[in-house]
Amino acid sequence: MAMPKKNRDWRKINVDGHAFRWKFDSDEKGGWVLVRRDESGSASVKIEIPWMKDPWINIREEMSPNIVSVTPKIVSDLIRKAKLSEST
């Protein structure tokens, strides 16, 4: 069964009992994660991470240990920090 177009490229994640979907994107300036609740019609939040570049695109640019993959652990930490800053 094919994935619906609106959810294509979005990964599921559960943070503190709340379901979200996320995807990573980047350009020459850095990266960001788009996050939205796993509900229809939910707006996306852009969490910028300027130090994070897509390692597949920038592999020739800098062959250094600073290139890190965006993992669900990193995304869940970013969501928690965003939720904390939203409540203050």
Protein Blocks (a to p, Z undefined) as FASTA:
>chain_A
ZZdfklgoiacddeehiacdddddddfkbccddddddbehiacdddddfkbccfklmmmm
pccfkbccddfklmmmmmmmmmmmmmZZ
